Amino acid sequence: MLYSSKIKEMNIRATDGDIGKIKDIYFNDNWNVKFAVVDTRKWLPGRKVLLPLHVFHPIQNDSEYVEVDYDKDQIRNSPPVPEDEHFTPDDQGNVLDYFGWNMYKDNAVSTGGHSPLVTFDHPDLDQQNVPEEPHLNRNEIFTNDTLRSEEETLDFKVHAKDGKIGNIVDFICDENNNWKITYLVVQNSENMTENELYIYRTEQIQTVDWFEKDLYINDSVKGLEGTAPFTDKNEILSSLS
């Protein structure tokens, strides 16, 4: 099932009660979501709680909450993570040591039958196999696994081969594909008074300048001529389901 940022509106439910809502998600440069940051609100003030995605149960249709496999005490006793800094390899390793390593699988590419509005073909991403016992060399695994924040990436400028298309306004994740970010939702920069939304596969991305907040895709502005844009995010999810 595909989810946009609306997942942040769902409550996170431990085995013994609600703990808050998702505040942010962190993904690597292959657009694989690794962790969720939970806003624990009044239950656990002053703490940033980092949960790996494998502790989440599959989300039921029309559900208003997401279940996790741990109780409140187990989550309260999870390793602390820095409040205003990016997570280091040790931070990631400590959290995964605590919650277990069974999140690692082959990085698969979505093969759904629906396609975004594009004009070029896009090759599959290379798959990467993870060692069976990653705790033995976890620092090596995480050295090049820089985590990116969804909140920090929203509003990045999206450029095609022949000009700027717009700005990122949402991500769409595939729960059935290890929560991989499979699509970007881009707001047309030529019309900021109305919703003119386009979607692009993350496989189309050629380069990202994380410092300048620019993202370049293998497509063209000209290719959008005559194409009707989406007008809201629910319409996008409906078209892909």
Secondary structure, DSSP 4 states (H G I P E B T S, - for coil): -EE-GGGGGSEEEETTEEEEEEEEEEE-TT-BEEEEEEE-TTTSTT--EEEEGGGBPPPPTT-SEEEBSS-HHHHHTSPP--SSSPPPHHHHHHHHHHH-STT---------S---S-SS--PPPPP----S-GGGGHHHHHTT---EEHHHHTT-EEEETTEEEEEEEEEEEEGGGTTEEEEEEEEETT--SS--EEEEEGGGEEEEETTTTEEEES--SGGGTTPPPBSSHHHHHHHH-
